[in-house]
């Protein structure tokens, strides 16, 4: 009898490498736009419309948004919150469609390219025209979340249970590297804007445009190299596409009662990820308005976080090989609490201390996010990845809602970002308490998946 080599691992490795490129592609949007440039720039533009000039903190003036009085410094955080609330309605429908489709990569690419086109509109936010940026960031944020539903669901198709932590960590690491590379280029443009014949604001707008182009261009690689697979979810549901999608969503929500560990982890993730996302999203605004750093320091700091997070994601991947993904996530949440407390006490204009906190953020950032994704993939029944990851991505990076809402509200009440930052500890505390109630092995078995050796150790 002739023996044939098993080529499945080689095929999975080839697709995994292609899959990493979408993390490389979309991280430019989350890093350059959402994490660094959009919030302070939007606050400045909105401040002009409110009559504050370029100094937002301590201004005391408000802006009328749909009849509501909003502090200019709170506007970017309220916009992020609104985008996520909208995503809560849109993403589950997208997830249901993904599960019933054999074209996950096409869905991913279509949402990515449409989202990138929407993000490019930020280039035309200038003067006091905050409305242009508000629409662009909400639409692009929702579409980014839609693309991540398909992207995360593909993880289950291209990796075994034993490979999930490794593949997810590599993807996050690759994403931080890609986001860091573009951010470094943007740092050159913003700092050397005179040499390029640009004003500071034009350099900022050009940098946001470059992130949209980067996102669209590198999405071509996974679109070309990944392969589609037949769907496993084949239940027949009558009615229109929307009826079938919402019907499937309703069944998923009811079905969650059969997976209590999955539900508990999802609730824990909602809280601690809201804390993580709000810290990252607010970092540039906090640094500029409260700690009085210039744009060059802020971009350099976020750039440092990106490259440290590259190593942090790989480090957590190695820890997961030995201890499983659950314990590193739990310990990582404790580190986040320490980081928030340290950031609260940071004195203004102290660059060395600010950079030390940035290094701590980088080490724990990529690891907690990467392992959360891979751990959740083990708690999902096969054939339902799209819908479950839709719920997951509704509270994923760049789309948190409760944390940014609280941050914006506390700022509006106190007119200071320091107490707003400290309020985020509650999210890590609640998330950690819920995570302690998770039984990892039971959750994986209940979902019908094989328990990885490291998780059972």
C-alpha positions as CSV (number, residue, x, y, z in Angstrom):
1,X,0.0,0.0,0.0
2,X,1.3,3.4,-0.9
3,X,1.5,6.0,1.9
4,X,0.6,9.6,1.1
5,X,1.8,12.5,3.1
6,X,-0.9,14.6,4.9
7,X,-0.7,18.0,3.1
8,X,-3.5,19.5,5.3
9,X,-1.1,21.2,7.7
10,X,0.8,22.8,4.8
11,X,-2.4,24.0,3.2
12,X,-3.6,25.5,6.6
13,X,-0.2,27.2,7.1
14,X,-0.4,28.8,3.6
15,X,-3.8,30.2,4.3
16,X,-2.9,31.3,7.8
17,X,-0.1,33.4,6.3
18,X,-2.6,35.0,3.9
19,X,-5.1,35.5,6.8
20,X,-2.5,37.5,8.8
21,X,-2.4,40.2,6.0
22,X,-5.9,41.4,6.9
23,X,-4.7,42.2,10.4
24,X,-1.9,44.1,8.7
25,X,-4.4,45.9,6.5
26,X,-7.1,47.0,8.9
27,X,-4.7,47.9,11.8
28,X,-3.8,51.0,9.9
29,X,-7.3,52.3,10.3
30,X,-7.6,51.5,14.0
31,X,-4.1,52.9,14.7
32,X,-3.6,55.9,12.6
33,X,-7.2,57.1,12.6
34,X,-9.0,55.8,15.7
35,X,-6.2,55.6,18.2
36,X,-4.1,58.6,17.3
37,X,-5.4,61.3,15.0
38,X,-9.2,61.3,14.8
39,X,-10.2,62.1,18.4
40,X,-7.9,65.1,19.1
41,X,-8.5,66.4,15.6
42,X,-12.2,66.1,15.8
43,X,-12.2,67.7,19.2
44,X,-10.3,70.6,17.7
45,X,-12.6,71.0,14.7
46,X,-15.7,70.7,17.0
47,X,-14.2,73.2,19.4
48,X,-13.9,75.8,16.6
49,X,-17.5,75.2,15.7
50,X,-18.4,75.8,19.4
51,X,-16.3,78.9,19.6
52,X,-13.5,77.4,21.8
53,X,-10.7,78.0,19.3
54,X,-8.1,75.3,19.5
55,X,-8.2,74.8,23.3
56,X,-10.9,72.3,24.2
57,X,-10.3,71.4,27.8
58,X,-11.6,74.0,30.2
59,X,-13.5,75.8,27.4
60,X,-17.0,75.3,29.0
61,X,-18.8,75.8,25.7
62,X,-21.1,73.2,24.1
63,X,-22.0,72.1,20.6
64,X,-25.6,71.3,19.4
65,X,-25.7,67.8,18.1
66,X,-29.2,66.7,17.0
67,X,-30.6,69.1,19.6
68,X,-28.3,67.9,22.4
69,X,-25.7,70.1,24.1
70,X,-22.4,68.2,23.7
71,X,-18.9,69.3,24.9
72,X,-16.5,69.4,21.9
73,X,-14.1,67.2,23.9
74,X,-16.7,64.6,24.4
75,X,-17.9,64.4,20.8
76,X,-15.4,61.9,19.4
77,X,-16.2,59.5,22.2
78,X,-20.0,59.8,21.8
79,X,-19.5,59.2,18.0
80,X,-17.6,55.9,18.8
81,X,-20.4,54.9,21.2
82,X,-23.1,55.6,18.6
83,X,-21.2,53.6,16.0
84,X,-21.1,50.6,18.4
85,X,-24.7,50.8,19.3
86,X,-25.5,50.8,15.6
87,X,-23.1,47.9,15.2
88,X,-25.1,45.9,17.8
89,X,-28.0,45.9,15.3
90,X,-26.0,45.5,12.1
91,X,-23.3,42.9,12.9
92,X,-25.5,40.0,14.0
93,X,-27.4,40.3,10.7
94,X,-24.0,40.2,8.9
95,X,-23.0,37.2,11.0
96,X,-26.1,35.3,10.0
97,X,-25.5,36.0,6.4
98,X,-21.8,34.9,6.7
99,X,-22.8,31.6,8.3
100,X,-25.2,30.8,5.4
101,X,-22.7,31.9,2.7
102,X,-19.8,30.0,1.2
103,X,-18.0,33.3,0.4
104,X,-16.6,34.6,3.7
105,X,-13.6,36.2,2.1
106,X,-15.7,38.1,-0.4
107,X,-17.8,39.5,2.5
108,X,-14.7,40.5,4.3
109,X,-13.2,42.2,1.3
110,X,-16.4,44.0,0.3
111,X,-16.9,45.5,3.8
112,X,-13.2,46.4,4.0
113,X,-13.1,48.3,0.7
114,X,-16.4,50.1,1.4
115,X,-15.1,51.0,4.9
116,X,-11.9,52.3,3.5
117,X,-13.8,54.4,1.0
118,X,-15.8,55.9,3.9
119,X,-12.7,56.5,6.0
120,X,-11.1,58.4,3.1
121,X,-13.8,61.1,3.4
122,X,-12.1,62.2,6.7
123,X,-9.6,64.0,4.4
124,X,-12.3,66.6,3.8
125,X,-12.9,67.4,7.5
126,X,-11.4,70.8,7.8
127,X,-12.1,74.2,9.5
128,X,-15.2,73.7,11.7
129,X,-16.9,71.1,9.4
130,X,-17.2,68.4,12.1
131,X,-20.3,66.9,10.5
132,X,-18.2,65.4,7.6
133,X,-15.9,63.6,10.1
134,X,-18.8,62.5,12.2
135,X,-20.6,60.7,9.4
136,X,-17.3,59.2,8.0
137,X,-16.1,57.8,11.2
138,X,-19.4,56.2,12.2
139,X,-19.9,54.6,8.8
140,X,-16.3,53.3,8.5
141,X,-16.3,52.0,12.1
142,X,-19.5,49.9,11.4
143,X,-18.1,48.6,8.2
144,X,-14.8,47.7,9.8
145,X,-16.7,45.7,12.4
146,X,-18.6,43.9,9.6
147,X,-15.4,42.9,7.9
148,X,-14.0,41.5,11.2
149,X,-17.0,39.2,11.5
150,X,-16.0,37.3,8.4
151,X,-12.3,37.6,9.2
152,X,-12.7,36.1,12.7
153,X,-15.0,33.4,11.4
154,X,-12.3,32.4,8.9
155,X,-9.9,31.7,11.8
156,X,-12.0,28.6,12.7
157,X,-11.8,27.3,9.1
158,X,-8.0,27.6,8.8
159,X,-6.8,26.3,12.1
160,X,-7.4,23.4,14.5
161,X,-8.2,23.9,18.2
162,X,-4.5,23.3,19.1
163,X,-3.4,26.0,16.6
164,X,-5.9,28.8,17.5
165,X,-3.8,30.6,20.1
166,X,-0.7,30.5,17.9
167,X,-2.5,31.7,14.8
168,X,-4.5,34.4,16.5
169,X,-1.4,35.8,18.3
170,X,0.5,35.8,15.1
171,X,-2.3,37.7,13.4
172,X,-2.5,40.4,16.1
173,X,1.3,40.7,16.1
174,X,1.4,41.1,12.3
175,X,-1.4,43.7,12.6
176,X,0.5,45.7,15.2
177,X,3.6,45.6,13.0
178,X,1.7,46.8,9.9
179,X,-0.1,49.6,11.9
180,X,3.3,50.6,13.3
181,X,5.0,50.8,9.9
182,X,2.3,53.1,8.5
183,X,2.2,55.2,11.7
184,X,6.0,55.7,11.4
185,X,5.6,57.0,7.9
186,X,2.8,59.3,9.1
187,X,5.1,60.5,11.9
188,X,7.5,61.6,9.2
189,X,4.8,63.5,7.3
190,X,3.3,65.2,10.4
191,X,6.6,66.2,12.0
192,X,8.2,67.2,8.7
193,X,5.1,68.8,7.2
194,X,7.0,72.0,6.2
195,X,9.4,70.0,4.1
196,X,6.4,68.5,2.2
197,X,4.8,71.9,1.8
198,X,1.9,71.0,4.1
199,X,0.3,72.6,7.1
200,X,0.0,70.6,10.3
201,X,-3.7,70.0,9.7
202,X,-3.2,69.0,6.1
203,X,-0.6,66.5,7.2
204,X,-3.0,65.0,9.7
205,X,-5.7,64.7,7.1
206,X,-3.3,63.2,4.6
207,X,-2.2,60.7,7.2
208,X,-5.8,59.6,7.8
209,X,-6.3,59.3,4.0
210,X,-3.2,57.1,3.8
211,X,-4.6,54.7,6.4
212,X,-7.8,54.3,4.3
213,X,-5.7,53.5,1.2
214,X,-3.4,51.1,3.1
215,X,-6.5,49.3,4.4
216,X,-8.0,48.9,0.9
217,X,-4.7,47.9,-0.8
218,X,-3.5,45.2,1.5
219,X,-6.9,43.6,1.7
220,X,-6.2,42.3,-1.8
221,X,-3.7,39.8,-0.5
222,X,-6.1,37.7,1.7
223,X,-8.8,38.1,-0.9
224,X,-6.6,36.5,-3.5
225,X,-5.0,33.8,-1.4
226,X,-7.8,32.6,1.0
227,X,-10.3,30.0,-0.3
228,X,-14.0,29.8,0.4
229,X,-15.6,26.8,2.0
230,X,-19.2,25.5,1.9
231,X,-21.3,26.7,4.9
232,X,-22.1,24.3,7.7
233,X,-25.2,26.2,8.8
234,X,-27.9,24.9,6.5
235,X,-31.2,25.2,8.4
236,X,-34.0,26.3,6.0
237,X,-35.7,29.5,7.1
238,X,-38.5,31.0,5.1
239,X,-38.8,34.7,4.3
240,X,-36.6,37.4,2.9
241,X,-32.8,37.6,3.5
242,X,-33.4,39.9,6.4
243,X,-36.1,37.6,7.8
244,X,-33.7,34.6,7.6
245,X,-30.9,36.6,9.2
246,X,-32.9,37.9,12.1
247,X,-34.5,34.5,12.5
248,X,-31.1,32.9,12.8
249,X,-30.0,35.7,15.2
250,X,-33.0,35.0,17.5
251,X,-32.2,31.3,17.5
252,X,-28.6,32.1,18.4
253,X,-29.6,34.3,21.3
254,X,-31.9,31.6,22.5
255,X,-29.2,29.0,21.9
256,X,-26.7,30.9,24.1
257,X,-28.6,29.6,27.1
258,X,-27.3,26.2,26.2
259,X,-23.7,27.5,26.4
260,X,-23.6,29.3,29.8
261,X,-19.7,29.4,29.8
262,X,-19.7,31.1,26.4
263,X,-22.3,33.6,27.6
264,X,-20.4,34.4,30.7
265,X,-17.1,34.9,28.8
266,X,-18.9,37.1,26.3
267,X,-20.3,39.3,29.1
268,X,-16.8,39.5,30.7
269,X,-15.3,40.4,27.4
270,X,-17.8,43.1,26.9
271,X,-16.6,44.9,30.1
272,X,-12.9,44.4,30.1
273,X,-12.6,45.0,26.3
274,X,-14.6,48.2,26.7
275,X,-12.0,49.3,29.2
276,X,-9.1,48.4,26.9
277,X,-10.6,50.0,23.9
278,X,-11.4,53.2,25.7
279,X,-7.9,53.5,27.2
280,X,-6.4,53.1,23.7
281,X,-9.0,55.4,22.1
282,X,-8.6,58.1,24.7
283,X,-4.8,57.9,25.0
284,X,-4.0,60.6,22.4
285,X,-6.7,63.0,23.7
286,X,-5.6,62.5,27.3
287,X,-2.0,63.0,26.3
288,X,-2.7,66.2,24.4
289,X,-5.3,67.9,26.5
290,X,-4.3,66.8,30.0
291,X,-0.6,65.9,29.9
292,X,0.1,68.7,27.4
293,X,2.1,66.7,24.9
294,X,2.4,67.8,21.3
295,X,1.3,65.7,18.3
296,X,4.9,64.4,17.7
297,X,5.1,62.9,21.2
298,X,1.7,61.3,20.9
299,X,2.3,59.7,17.6
300,X,5.8,58.6,18.7
301,X,4.2,57.0,21.9
302,X,1.5,55.2,20.0
303,X,4.2,54.0,17.6
304,X,6.2,52.7,20.5
305,X,3.0,50.9,21.7
306,X,2.6,49.3,18.3
307,X,6.0,47.7,18.1
308,X,6.0,46.7,21.8
309,X,2.6,45.1,21.2
310,X,4.1,43.1,18.4
311,X,6.4,41.4,20.9
312,X,3.7,41.3,23.5
313,X,1.3,39.4,21.3
314,X,4.0,36.8,20.5
315,X,4.9,36.6,24.2
316,X,1.3,35.8,25.2
317,X,1.2,33.3,22.4
318,X,4.1,31.5,23.9
319,X,2.5,31.7,27.4
320,X,-0.7,30.2,26.0
321,X,1.2,27.2,24.6
322,X,2.2,26.4,28.2
323,X,-0.7,27.6,30.3
324,X,-3.5,27.9,27.8
325,X,-5.2,31.1,26.9
326,X,-7.5,31.5,29.9
327,X,-5.0,32.3,32.6
328,X,-2.9,34.9,30.7
329,X,-6.1,36.8,29.8
330,X,-7.1,36.9,33.5
331,X,-3.6,38.1,34.7
332,X,-3.6,40.6,31.8
333,X,-6.7,42.3,33.2
334,X,-5.0,42.8,36.5
335,X,-2.1,44.6,34.7
336,X,-4.6,46.8,32.9
337,X,-5.9,48.1,36.3
338,X,-2.4,49.0,37.4
339,X,-1.8,50.8,34.1
340,X,-4.9,53.0,34.5
341,X,-3.9,53.9,38.1
342,X,-0.4,54.9,37.0
343,X,-1.8,56.9,34.1
344,X,-4.1,58.8,36.4
345,X,-1.1,60.0,38.5
346,X,1.1,60.9,35.6
347,X,2.4,64.5,35.9
348,X,2.0,66.8,32.8
349,X,4.9,67.0,30.4
350,X,6.8,64.1,31.9
351,X,7.8,62.2,28.7
352,X,9.9,59.4,30.4
353,X,7.1,58.3,32.7
354,X,4.6,58.5,29.9
355,X,6.7,56.3,27.7
356,X,7.1,53.7,30.6
357,X,3.3,53.5,30.8
358,X,3.2,53.1,27.0
359,X,5.6,50.2,27.2
360,X,3.4,48.5,29.8
361,X,0.3,49.0,27.6
362,X,2.1,47.5,24.6
363,X,3.2,44.4,26.5
364,X,-0.3,43.5,27.6
365,X,-2.4,45.0,24.8
366,X,-1.8,42.5,22.0
367,X,-1.7,39.5,24.2
368,X,-5.1,40.0,25.9
369,X,-6.8,40.8,22.7
370,X,-5.3,37.9,20.6
371,X,-5.9,35.3,23.3
372,X,-9.5,36.5,23.9
373,X,-10.2,35.9,20.2
374,X,-8.7,32.5,20.1
375,X,-10.3,31.4,23.4
376,X,-13.7,32.6,22.3
377,X,-13.3,30.6,19.0
378,X,-13.1,27.4,21.2
379,X,-16.4,28.3,22.9
380,X,-18.4,28.5,19.6
381,X,-20.3,25.5,18.1
382,X,-19.2,24.8,14.5
383,X,-21.2,26.3,11.7
384,X,-22.2,29.3,13.9
385,X,-19.0,31.2,13.9
386,X,-20.3,34.2,11.9
387,X,-23.2,35.0,14.3
388,X,-21.1,34.4,17.5
389,X,-18.2,36.5,16.2
390,X,-20.8,39.2,15.3
391,X,-21.7,39.4,18.9
392,X,-18.1,39.3,19.9
393,X,-17.0,42.0,17.4
394,X,-19.9,44.3,18.5
395,X,-17.7,45.0,21.5
396,X,-14.3,44.5,19.7
397,X,-11.4,46.9,19.2
398,X,-12.4,50.4,18.2
399,X,-16.1,49.8,18.7
400,X,-16.6,49.9,22.4
401,X,-19.6,51.9,23.5
402,X,-20.2,51.9,27.3
403,X,-16.6,52.8,28.1
404,X,-16.4,55.7,25.7
405,X,-19.8,56.9,26.8
406,X,-18.8,56.9,30.5
407,X,-15.5,58.5,29.6
408,X,-17.2,61.3,27.7
409,X,-19.9,61.7,30.4
410,X,-17.4,62.0,33.2
411,X,-15.5,64.6,31.2
412,X,-18.6,66.6,30.6
413,X,-19.5,66.5,34.3
414,X,-16.0,67.3,35.6
415,X,-14.4,69.1,32.6
416,X,-11.3,67.0,33.2
417,X,-10.0,63.8,31.6
418,X,-8.2,62.5,34.8
419,X,-11.4,61.4,36.6
420,X,-12.8,60.1,33.3
421,X,-9.8,57.8,32.9
422,X,-10.0,56.6,36.5
423,X,-13.6,55.6,36.1
424,X,-12.5,52.9,33.6
425,X,-11.2,50.7,36.4
426,X,-14.8,49.6,37.0
427,X,-14.9,47.9,33.6
428,X,-11.8,45.9,34.3
429,X,-13.1,44.9,37.8
430,X,-16.5,43.7,36.5
431,X,-14.8,41.9,33.5
432,X,-12.3,40.2,35.8
433,X,-15.0,39.1,38.3
434,X,-17.1,37.6,35.4
435,X,-14.0,35.9,34.0
436,X,-13.3,34.2,37.3
437,X,-16.7,32.4,36.9
438,X,-15.7,30.9,33.6
439,X,-14.8,27.1,33.5
440,X,-12.6,26.9,30.4
441,X,-12.7,23.1,29.9
442,X,-16.4,22.8,30.4
443,X,-17.0,25.7,27.9
444,X,-14.9,24.1,25.2
445,X,-16.6,20.7,25.6
446,X,-20.1,22.2,25.7
447,X,-19.4,23.8,22.3
448,X,-18.4,20.4,20.9
449,X,-14.8,21.3,20.4
450,X,-11.6,19.4,21.4
451,X,-9.9,20.8,24.6
452,X,-6.4,21.9,23.7
453,X,-3.7,20.2,25.8
454,X,-2.4,23.5,27.2
455,X,-5.9,24.5,28.4
456,X,-6.4,21.1,30.1
457,X,-3.0,21.2,31.8
